[in-house]
Amino acid sequence: MFVLEHVDLHLHVHEHAAQRKVAGRSVRRHWSRLRREPHPRSISVEAFDAVLQAVRCQPARAALATLDSALHLAVLRHDDLDELFRVLPRRHRVLRKLIDSRAESGPETLVRLMLRTLGATFDIQVDIPGVGRVDFVVDGWLIVECDSKAFHSSWDDQRRDRSRDQQAAARGYATYRPIAEDIMWSPEAVQTALAGLLQIGGRRRA
């Protein structure tokens, strides 16, 4: 399940437990009551409580990416959302209408929010004959693919991607491939690039 940062160890503790240091790690302690009781021998909380705290601990965009990921991976069910948003602070309720479990990665959620901010018209997980499934088709002509090291780092991966881009170009599409690292840690640069491309498309249609 996607979370933006993995640096801190998040630790649930009983409300009456004594404070203890954990050697070698930065620790964020959670004192709230668990909504799902884990097995007595479990060393982790249940998925519902993990998602609940992940949403509370992250900025809104990252929290939405976690929710998309939890639903896409079936860590949460859609019928868990009523209870989840009853428990979350009121400020998080705006996120519910933005959830889209079709997102296959956290960076895809973050790009989707950028496109919404830019007022673009887009479709998600689109099958293009002769090209295959792409992450986004924006304004009917721009393909956006969110590339990560896990699936796009080898030369075979690069050859496959270039072939897909060439097939897409033959069908009148342009392709933009921001990498996950930039989407997560340099979002302003990615959004600026998207805005520039959309301006070109707007001039082309004028």
Secondary structure, 3 states (H helix, E strand, C coil): CCCCCCCCEEEECCCCCCCCCCCCCCEEEECCCCCCCCCCCCCCCCHHHHHHHHHHHCCHHHHHHHHHHHHHCCCCCHHHHHHHHHHCCHHHHHHHHHCCCCCCCHHHHHHHHHHHHCCCCEEEEEEECCCEEEEEEECCCEEECCECHHHHCCHHHHHHHHHHHHHHHHCCCEEECCEHHHHHHCHHHHHHHHHHHHHHHHHHHC
